[in-house]
Amino acid sequence: MTSDVWLPVEASEIEGLPATSEGGLTYRYWNGGDYPADPADCVFYAVPYMIDPEVCARPLPAMTSLRVVQTLTAGVDHVLSAVERLPPGVQLCNARGVHEASTAELALTLTLASLRGIPRFVEGQRVQEWRQGFNPALADKSVLIVGYGSIGSAIEDRLAGFECARVARVARSERTTERGLVHPLSELPRLLPEADVVILSTPLTTSTRGLVNADFLARMKDGALLVNVARGPVVDTKALLAELESGRLTAALDVTDPEPLPAGHPLWQAPGVLISPHVGGPTSAFLPRAKRLLSGQVNRCAAGEPLVNVVLTTS
């Protein structure tokens, strides 16, 4: 039996991987489609990026020698249930460090575009209309970041130059950072009415699924903007539609529920919403960071060293 490493990038394109002669490893390229070898020989599985979750999970039950599942996404919800059914001792790792820059950029892009009325200007350009008017600025606004992990922190990095009146932070549990206090989720009812912009960057878990429900939205101040660069099911779409159609709130969504958003869905035509098609991660910044992560993790695995970004070990 060999020690196969399944990668969604050709091994020849990843600098610093252990030589096959050093660790007894055999590199297999797989990005969906026919299996490159017997899945039972795979010890390290790097999950393909941006393909159907069912395809990503398909080889897992047959990977009986598996020790590591490495996603190239910040979230692991697309493979979590399949990994949890694996034998004890398999480590599931996420892609912390890969998507922070790109996702934070998009969060700021969506925020600024929504506040400054960019979709209206684009439509005006299309029909050759000069659409002047006053729009909100990000300056002097109070921003609430819900989900203050590495992506939430990167978002605050990029807010620093925009003269916000305040940036508040919320995570699963309370802690103190160099920038100040991170509030627990239990304080959301107090913090939401104070925020002009609420940015969601939380992972999708049992506690965050449907977190942004009718009660959450009702606590947001009139005219506030909701920005979602987390996962679609964090937001109750029906509840959000009600607020958008009333004109009380606006939204900028990189993720939706359902996703992809089907043609004819009322969210497409809802007033005050800007939608991008889940493009927080796939930018020119992705591949160099993904390759560095894969190289580091395979080296650690081959050397028997602790892995980084471990979010779960099966038991």
KOLMAR-455811 format. One record per atom (N, C-alpha, C): residue in three letters; y negated, z, x. Coordinates in steps of 0.2 Angstrom, whole numbers, plus 5000, padded with zeros to 4 digits. Layout:
AlaYZX/...
% end
This chain:
Met500650005004/Met500050005000/Met499450005004/Thr498949965003/Thr498349965006/Thr497850005003/Ser497250015007/Ser496650055004/Ser496150005003/Asp496149984996/Asp495649934994/Asp495049964992/Val494449924994/Val493749944992/Val493549884988/Trp493449894981/Trp493149844977/Trp492449844977/Leu492149784979/Leu491349784979/Leu491149724975/Pro490549734972/Pro490249674968/Pro489849634972/Val489749644979/Val489449604983/Val489949594989/Glu489949534992/Glu490349514997/Glu490249565003/Ala490849595006/Ala490749635011/Ala490349615017/Ser490449545018/Ser490049515024/Ser489349515023/Glu489049535017/Glu488349535016/Glu488049605016/Ile488549655018/Ile488349725018/Ile488349755025/Glu487849765028/Glu487849795035/Glu488049865035/Gly488449875041/Gly488649945042/Gly489249965039/Leu489649925035/Leu490249945033/Leu490749955038/Pro491250005037/Pro491750025042/Pro492149955043/Ala492349945050/Ala492749885051/Ala493449905048/Thr493749855046/Thr494449855042/Thr494949895047/Ser494849875054/Ser495349905058/Ser495249985059/Glu494650005058/Glu494450075059/Glu494750125053/Gly494650105047/Gly494850145042/Gly495450125038/Gly495750065040/Gly496350045036/Gly496050015030/Leu495449995029/Leu495249975023/Leu495249895022/Thr495349875016/Thr495349805014/Thr494749795009/Tyr494349755010/Tyr493749745005/Tyr493949685001/Arg493849694994/Arg493949654989/Arg493349634985/Tyr493149574984/Tyr492549564980/Tyr492749554973/Trp492449594968/Trp492549584961/Trp491949594957/Asn491749554953/Asn491149554949/Asn491249534942/Gly491849554940/Gly492149534933/Gly492649474934/Gly492949454929/Gly493449394930/Gly494149424932/Asp494549374935/Asp495149394938/Asp495149444943/Tyr495649494943/Tyr495649544948/Tyr495849514955/Pro495449534960/Pro495549514967/Pro496249534970/Ala496549584967/Ala497149614970/Ala497449664965/Asp497949704967/Asp498249754962/Asp497749814962/Pro497449824956/Pro497049884955/Pro497349944957/Ala498049954957/Ala498350014960/Ala498250034967/Asp497949984971/Asp497849994978/Asp497150014979/Cys496750014974/Cys496050024975/Cys495850104976/Val495550114981/Val495350184982/Val494550204981/Phe494150144981/Phe493450154980/Phe493250094976/Tyr492950104970/Tyr492750054965/Tyr492050054964/Ala491650004967/Ala490950004965/Ala490849954959/Val490649984954/Val490649954947/Val490149894947/Pro490349834945/Pro489849784945/Pro489249804941/Tyr488649764943/Tyr488049784940/Tyr487849724934/Met487549754929/Met487349714924/Met487849664921/Ile488449684920/Ile488949654916/Ile489249694910/Asp489549674906/Asp489849704900/Asp490149774902/Pro489949824899/Pro490249894900/Pro491049894899/Glu491249854895/Glu492049854894/Glu492349814899/Val492049764902/Val492249734908/Val492249784914/Cys491749824915/Cys491749864920/Cys492249924920/Ala492449944914/Ala492949994913/Ala493649974913/Arg493749904912/Arg494349874911/Arg494849894917/Pro494749884923/Pro495249904928/Pro495349974929/Leu494950024927/Leu495050094929/Leu495750124927/Pro495950114921/Pro496650144920/Pro497150124925/Ala497150064928/Ala497650044932/Ala497550064939/Met496950094941/Met496750114948/Met497050184949/Thr497750184950/Thr498050244951/Thr497950284957/Ser497650244962/Ser497550274969/Ser496850294970/Leu496450284965/Leu495650294965/Leu495450354967/Arg494950354972/Arg494650424974/Arg493850424972/Val493550364972/Val492850354971/Val492650304966/Val492250314961/Val491950264957/Val491150274958/Gln490950214960/Gln490250214962/Gln489850164958/Thr489350194954/Thr488950144949/Thr488350124953/Leu488150064951/Leu487450044954/Leu486950044949/Thr487050094944/Thr486550114940/Thr486350184940/Ala485750204938/Ala485550274938/Ala485950314933/Gly486150284927/Gly486550314922/Gly487250294923/Val487650334920/Val488450324921/Val488750324914/Asp488350314909/Asp488650324902/Asp489050264900/His488950204904/His489350144902/His490150154905/Val490250194910/Val490950204912/Val491150274911/Leu490750324909/Leu490950394909/Leu491550404905/Ser491650384899/Ser492250404895/Ser492850374898/Ala492850314902/Ala493450294905/Ala493650334911/Val493050354915/Val493250394921/Val493450464919/Glu493250494914/Glu493450554912/Glu494250554910/Arg494550504909/Arg495250494907/Arg495650484913/Leu495350484919/Leu495750474925/Leu496050534928/Pro496550534932/Pro496850594935/Pro496350634939/Pro496550694940/Pro496050744943/Pro495850724950/Gly495250744952/Gly495050724959/Gly494550664960/Val494550624955/Val494150564956/Val493350584955/Gln492950554960/Gln492250574960/Gln491850514957/Leu491450524953/Leu490950474950/Leu490250484953/Cys490050434956/Cys489350444959/Cys488850394956/Asn488250414955/Asn487750364952/Asn487350334958/Ala486850294956/Ala486450254961/Ala485750284962/Arg485750354962/Arg485150384964/Arg484850354971/Gly484250334971/Gly483950304977/Gly483850234976/Val484150204971/Val484150124971/Val483650104966/His483550134961/His483150114955/His482450144954/Glu482350194958/Glu481750234957/Glu481050194957/Ala481050154963/Ala480450114963/Ala480350064958/Ser480850024956/Ser480749974951/Ser480650004944/Thr481050054943/Thr480950084936/Thr480250114935/Ala480050144940/Ala479350184940/Ala478850124939/Glu478950074943/Glu478450014942/Glu478449994935/Leu478949984932/Leu479049954925/Leu478750004920/Ala478850074921/Ala478550124917/Ala477850114917/Leu477550114923/Leu476750104923/Leu476550034920/Thr476949984922/Thr476749914919/Thr476749924911/Leu477249944908/Leu477249954901/Leu476749994898/Thr476550054902/Thr476050094899/Thr475350064899/Leu475250034905/Leu474550004906/Leu474449944901/Ala475049904901/Ala475049844897/Ala474849864889/Ser475249914887/Ser475149934880/Ser474449964879/Leu474250004883/Leu473550034882/Leu473049984882/Arg473049944887/Arg472549894888/Arg472549834884/Gly473049824880/Gly473149774875/Gly473349704878/Ile473749704883/Ile473949644887/Ile474249594882/Pro474749624878/Pro475149574873/Pro474649534869/Arg474049564867/Arg473549534862/Arg473249484866/Phe473049494873/Phe472749444877/Phe473249384878/Val473849394879/Val474349344881/Val474349304875/Glu474449334869/Glu474449294863/Glu473749254862/Gly473249284863/Gly472549244863/Gly472549184868/Gln472849194874/Gln472849144878/Gln473249084875/Arg473849104872/Arg474249054870/Arg473949004864/Val473449034860/Val473149004855/Val472448984857/Gln472249004863/Gln471548984866/Gln471049024862/Glu471149084861/Glu470649134858/Glu470349184863/Trp469749194863/Trp469449244868/Trp469449314864/Arg469849354865/Arg469949414861/Arg469749474865/Gln469049484864/Gln468749544868/Gln468849604863/Gly468649664866/Gly468649724862/Gly468749784867/Phe468749844864/Phe468849904868/Phe469549924867/Asn469849954873/Asn470549974873/Asn470550044877/Pro471050074875/Pro471150144879/Pro471350134886/Ala471050174890/Ala471250174897/Ala471750234899/Leu472150224904/Leu472550274906/Leu472150334909/Ala471550324912/Ala471150374915/Ala470950424909/Asp471050484911/Asp470850544906/Asp471350554901/Lys471950524901/Lys472450534897/Lys472950594899/Ser473250624894/Ser473750674896/Ser474450634895/Val474850644901/Val475450604901/Val476050664901/Leu476550654897/Leu477150694897/Leu477750654899/Ile478050674905/Ile478650644907/Ile479250684905/Val479750654901/Val480350684898/Val480950654902/Gly481150694907/Gly481750674911/Gly481450674918/Tyr481450734921/Tyr481050734928/Tyr481550744934/Gly481950684934/Gly482450684940/Gly482050634945/Ser482450594949/Ser482150554954/Ser481650504951/Ile481850474946/Ile481450424943/Ile480850454940/Gly480950504936/Gly480350544933/Gly479850564939/Ser480050584944/Ser479650604950/Ser479350544953/Ala479650484953/Ala479350424956/Ala478850394951/Ile478950404944/Ile478450384940/Ile477750424941/Glu477850494942/Glu477250534943/Glu476950514950/Asp477350494955/Asp477050464961/Asp476550414960/Arg476750364955/Arg476350304953/Arg475750324949/Leu475750374945/Leu475250404941/Leu474650434945/Ala474850454951/Ala474350494955/Ala473650454955/Gly473650394956/Gly472950354957/Gly472650344951/Phe472850364945/Phe472550334939/Phe472150384935/Glu471950444938/Glu471450494936/Glu471650514929/Cys472350534928/Cys472550564922/Cys472250634921/Ala472150654915/Ala471850724914/Ala472450774916/Arg473050754915/Arg473650804916/Arg474250764916/Val474750784920/Val475450764919/Val475850824919/Ala476250824913/Ala476750874912/Ala477450844913/Arg477850894914/Arg478550874916/Arg479050914912/Val479550874910/Val480150914906/Val480750884909/Ala481250934910/Ala481950924912/Ala482350964908/Arg483050964909/Arg483551004906/Arg483351074906/Ser483251094912/Ser483051164914/Ser482451174918/Glu482151234917/Glu481551244921/Glu481551254928/Arg481151224932/Arg481051234939/Arg480351224942/Thr480251234948/Thr479551224951/Thr479651174956/Thr479251124956/Thr479151074962/Thr478551084965/Glu478451034971/Glu477851034974/Glu477251024970/Arg477350984965/Arg476850964960/Arg476651014955/Gly477151064954/Gly477051114949/Gly477651124945/Leu477551154939/Leu478151174935/Leu478451114931/Val479151114931/Val479451074926/Val479751114921/His479551094915/His479651134909/His480351124906/Pro480751164903/Pro481351154900/Pro481251114893/Leu481751084891/Leu481751044885/Leu481551084879/Ser481651144879/Ser481551194874/Ser480751194872/Glu480351174877/Glu479651174877/Glu479351114874/Leu479751064872/Leu479451004870/Leu479051014863/Pro479251054859/Pro478851064853/Pro478151084854/Arg478051124860/Arg477351144861/Arg476951084865/Leu477351044869/Leu477051004874/Leu476850934871/Leu477250914866/Leu477150844863/Leu476550834859/Pro476250884856/Pro475550874853/Pro475050864857/Glu475150884864/Glu474550884869/Glu474550814873/Ala475050774872/Ala475150714876/Ala474950654873/Asp474550614876/Asp474350544874/Asp474850494875/Val475250504881/Val475750454883/Val476350494884/Val476950484881/Val477550514882/Val478050464886/Ile478250474892/Ile478750424895/Ile479450454896/Leu479850424893/Leu480550444893/Leu480950414899/Ser481250454904/Ser481650434909/Ser482250484910/Thr482450504905/Thr483050554905/Thr483750514905/Pro484250534908/Pro484850504907/Pro485150514900/Leu485650474898/Leu485950474891/Leu486550524892/Thr486450584888/Thr486950634888/Thr487050654881/Thr487550694880/Thr487650724873/Thr487050754870/Ser486650794875/Ser486050824873/Ser485450784872/Thr485450724875/Thr484850684875/Thr484950624870/Arg485550614868/Arg485650554863/Arg485250584856/Gly484850534854/Gly484450554848/Gly483950604849/Leu483750624855/Leu483250674856/Leu482650654853/Val482450594853/Val481750574850/Val481950554843/Asn481950604839/Asn482050594832/Asn481450604828/Ala481550604821/Ala480950604817/Ala480550664819/Asp480850724820/Asp480450784822/Asp480050774828/Phe480350754833/Phe480050734840/Phe479450694839/Leu479550634835/Leu478950594834/Leu478450624830/Ala478650664825/Ala478050694821/Ala477650734825/Arg477950764830/Arg477550814834/Arg477050774839/Met477150714840/Met476650674844/Met476050664841/Lys475450664845/Lys474850664842/Lys474750594839/Asp474250584834/Asp474050524831/Asp473850474837/Gly474050414837/Gly473850364842/Gly474250374848/Ala474650414849/Ala475050424856/Ala475550364857/Leu475650354863/Leu476050294865/Leu476750324868/Leu477350304865/Leu477950314868/Leu478250264872/Val478450274878/Val478650234883/Val479450254885/Asn479850204884/Asn480550214885/Asn480850174891/Val480950204896/Val481350174902/Val481950204903/Ala482250244898/Ala482850284899/Ala483450244896/Arg483650264891/Arg484250224887/Arg484050224880/Gly484250164877/Gly484050154870/Gly484250214865/Pro484850234865/Pro485050284860/Pro484750354861/Val484250364866/Val483850424867/Val483450424861/Val483250374858/Val482750364853/Val483150344846/Asp482950384841/Asp483150364834/Asp482750304832/Thr483050244832/Thr482650184830/Thr482350184824/Lys482750204819/Lys482450204812/Lys481850254811/Ala481850314815/Ala481350354814/Ala480750324818/Leu480850294824/Leu480250264827/Leu479950204823/Leu480450164820/Leu480150114816/Leu479650134810/Ala479850194807/Ala479450224802/Ala478750244805/Glu478750264811/Glu478050284814/Glu477650224816/Leu478050174819/Leu477650114821/Leu477350074815/Glu477750074809/Glu477550034803/Glu476950074800/Ser476950134801/Ser476350174798/Ser475750164802/Gly475850144808/Gly475250134813/Gly475050194816/Arg475450254815/Arg475250314818/Arg475350314826/Leu475950284828/Leu476150284835/Leu476150214838/Thr476150204844/Thr476350144847/Thr476950154852/Ala477250104854/Ala477850104859/Ala477850054864/Ala478150064869/Ala478350014874/Ala479050024876/Leu479549984875/Leu480249994876/Leu480549944881/Asp480849974886/Asp481249934890/Asp481949934888/Val482149984884/Val482849984881/Val482750004874/Thr483249984870/Thr483249984863/Thr483950004861/Asp484050024854/Asp484650034851/Asp484650004844/Pro484949954843/Pro485549924847/Pro485249884853/Glu485649864858/Glu485449824864/Glu486049784866/Pro485949714867/Pro485249684866/Pro485049684859/Leu484349684858/Leu484049684852/Leu484249614848/Pro484549614843/Pro484749554840/Pro484149524836/Ala484149454836/Ala483649414832/Ala483649444825/Gly483049444823/Gly482949474816/Gly482849544815/His483049584820/His482949654820/His482249674819/Pro482049724814/Pro481349734812/Pro480949764818/Leu481249784823/Leu480949814829/Leu480549754833/Trp480749694832/Trp480449644835/Trp479749634833/Gln479649644826/Gln479049624823/Gln478649684821/Ala478849744823/Ala478549804821/Ala477849804825/Pro477349834821/Pro476649834824/Pro476649884830/Gly476249864835/Gly476149914840/Gly476649924845/Val477149874846/Val477749884850/Val477749834855/Leu477849844861/Leu477949804867/Leu478649814869/Ile479049754870/Ile479749764871/Ile479949714878/Ser480249744882/Ser480549714888/Ser481249714888/Pro481649674891/Pro482349664890/Pro482749704895/His482649774895/His483049814900/His483049784907/Val482449784910/Val482349754916/Val482049804921/Gly482149864920/Gly481849914925/Gly482149914932/Gly482849894932/Gly483149894938/Gly483149824942/Pro483349774939/Pro483449714942/Pro482849674945/Thr482649694951/Thr482049664954/Thr482249654961/Ser481849624965/Ser481949614972/Ser482149674976/Ala481949734974/Ala482049794977/Ala482749824976/Phe483149794971/Phe483749824970/Phe484249804975/Leu484449744977/Leu484949734982/Leu484949764988/Pro484349764992/Pro484349804998/Pro484549874998/Arg484349904993/Arg484449974992/Arg485149984989/Ala485449944985/Ala486149944983/Ala486649934989/Lys486449894993/Lys486849884999/Lys486849945004/Arg486349975005/Arg486250035009/Arg486650085006/Leu486650094999/Leu487050144996/Leu487750134997/Leu487950074996/Leu488750054996/Leu488950065003/Ser488550045008/Ser488750055015/Ser488850135017/Gly488350175015/Gly488350245016/Gly488950275013/Gln489050255007/Gln489650295003/Gln490350275006/Val490450205007/Val491050185010/Val491150225017/Asn490650225021/Asn490750265027/Asn490950335026/Arg490650365022/Arg490750435020/Arg491450445018/Cys491650405013/Cys492350405011/Cys492850395016/Ala492750345020/Ala493250325026/Ala493250385031/Ala492750425032/Ala492750475037/Ala492950545034/Gly493050545027/Gly493250605024/Gly492650655023/Glu492050625023/Glu491450665023/Glu491250675015/Pro490850725014/Pro490550725007/Pro490150665005/Leu490250644999/Leu489850594996/Leu489150614993/Val488750574992/Val488050584989/Val488150564982/Asn487650594978/Asn487550574971/Asn488150584967/Val488550634968/Val489150644964/Val488950684957/Val489050654952/Val488850674945/Val489450704942/Leu490050694944/Leu490650714940/Leu491250714945/Thr491750764945/Thr492350754948/Thr492850774942/Thr493350724941/Thr493850734936/Thr494250794937/Ser494450824932/Ser494850884932/Ser495450884927/
% end
